[in-house]
């Protein structure tokens, strides 16, 4: 397969997953798109060889998460103000859940995203984020508890 065809396959196959992962950290579509583009640039520069599609996806997600974390820690990012943006095509309940997830700290948002939206197991998340399994398990448990509290607070009943 030609390099251009391979790159097109990778972009088509993983763009939406990478965008969601970056958005779960950055909370901004434009910054998330920038992070995804930077991820694909790294893919092109490094031209890694993978044993499987899952390995390829995990590598891309790890790079996207790391790039997003780097954006979060930059002085420029910390000093600016975002405009609130609604995500089109979400039901009201999905929008409320997403808004609650976005209120969590980055370490919890990342684990929630990889577990619920990408379908990774805890051990896979541990490998992607290069953190001990016990840390990932604890973060997911704490994130669930915090989400439950946030969703109860937002419930008008």
C-alpha positions in Angstrom: 0.0 0.0 0.0 1.3 3.4 -0.9 2.2 5.8 2.0 -0.5 8.2 0.9 -3.2 5.5 0.8 -2.0 4.3 4.2 -2.2 7.8 5.7 -5.7 8.3 4.3 -6.8 5.0 5.8 -5.4 6.0 9.2 -7.1 9.4 9.1 -10.4 8.0 8.1 -10.3 5.2 10.6 -9.1 7.1 13.7 -10.0 10.8 13.3 -13.2 10.6 15.3 -11.8 8.6 18.1 -8.8 10.9 18.4 -10.9 14.0 18.3 -13.1 12.7 21.1 -10.1 11.8 23.2 -8.5 15.2 22.7 -11.9 17.0 23.3 -12.3 15.1 26.6 -9.2 16.8 27.8 -9.2 20.2 26.0 -12.9 20.9 26.0 -12.6 22.9 22.8 -13.2 21.7 19.3 -10.5 23.8 17.6 -7.8 22.9 20.0 -8.8 19.2 19.8 -8.6 19.4 16.0 -5.1 20.9 16.3 -4.1 18.1 18.6 -5.4 15.4 16.2 -3.5 17.0 13.3 -0.4 17.1 15.4 -0.9 13.4 16.2 -1.1 12.5 12.5 2.0 14.6 11.8 3.9 12.6 14.4 2.5 9.4 12.8 3.9 10.5 9.5 7.3 11.6 10.9 7.9 8.5 13.0 6.3 6.0 10.6 5.9 3.3 13.3 5.3 -0.3 12.5 2.5 -2.0 14.4 1.7 -5.6 15.1 -2.1 -5.0 14.8 -4.7 -2.3 14.3 -5.4 -2.3 18.1 -1.7 -1.5 18.7 -1.9 1.2 16.1 -5.0 2.8 17.6 -3.5 2.6 21.1 -0.4 4.4 19.9 -2.3 7.1 18.2 -4.6 7.6 21.3 -1.5 7.8 23.6 0.1 10.4 21.3 -3.2 12.4 21.1 -3.6 12.3 24.9 0.0 13.4 25.5 -0.3 16.3 23.0 -3.5 17.4 24.6 -1.9 17.3 28.1 1.0 19.4 26.7 -1.5 21.9 25.4 -3.2 22.1 28.8 0.1 22.8 30.5 1.2 25.6 28.2 1.0 29.1 29.5 -1.0 30.3 26.5 -3.7 27.7 27.1 -4.0 28.4 30.8 -4.4 32.2 30.3 -7.1 32.2 27.6 -10.9 32.0 28.0 -13.1 29.6 26.0 -16.4 30.4 24.5 -19.1 27.9 25.5 -20.0 25.6 22.7 -22.7 23.1 22.3 -22.0 19.9 20.5 -24.6 19.4 17.8 -26.6 16.2 17.4 -26.6 15.2 21.1 -29.8 14.5 23.0 -30.4 16.6 26.0 -29.5 13.8 28.4 -26.2 13.1 26.5 -25.4 16.8 26.6 -25.9 16.9 30.3 -23.7 13.8 30.9 -21.0 15.2 28.6 -21.1 18.6 30.4 -20.7 16.7 33.7 -17.8 14.7 32.4 -16.1 17.9 31.2 -16.3 19.3 34.7 -14.0 16.5 36.0 -10.3 17.0 36.1 -8.3 15.8 33.1 -7.0 12.6 34.7 -10.6 11.5 35.3 -12.0 12.7 31.9 -9.3 10.7 30.1 -10.0 7.4 31.9 -13.8 7.9 31.5 -13.4 8.6 27.8 -11.1 5.6 27.1 -13.2 3.2 29.1 -16.8 4.2 28.1 -16.4 5.9 24.7 -13.5 3.9 23.3 -14.3 0.6 25.0 -10.8 -0.1 26.4 -10.3 -2.4 29.4 -8.6 -1.1 32.5 -5.4 -3.0 31.6 -5.4 -1.5 28.1 -5.9 2.0 29.5 -3.1 1.3 31.9 -0.8 0.6 29.0 -2.0 3.5 26.9 -1.5 6.0 29.7 1.6 4.2 31.0 0.2 4.2 34.5 -0.2 1.4 37.0 -3.4 -0.6 36.7 -4.2 0.2 40.4 -4.0 4.0 39.5 -6.4 3.6 36.6 -8.8 1.5 38.6 -8.8 4.1 41.4 -9.3 7.0 38.9 -12.2 5.3 37.2 -13.8 4.6 40.6 -13.4 8.2 41.7 -14.5 9.5 38.4 -17.7 7.5 38.6 -18.4 8.8 42.1 -17.8 12.4 41.1 -20.0 12.0 38.1 -22.8 10.6 40.2 -22.6 13.6 42.5 -22.5 16.1 39.5 -25.4 14.4 37.8 -27.5 14.5 41.0 -26.7 18.2 41.4 -27.8 18.9 37.9 -31.0 16.9 38.2 -33.9 19.3 38.7 -36.0 16.8 40.7 
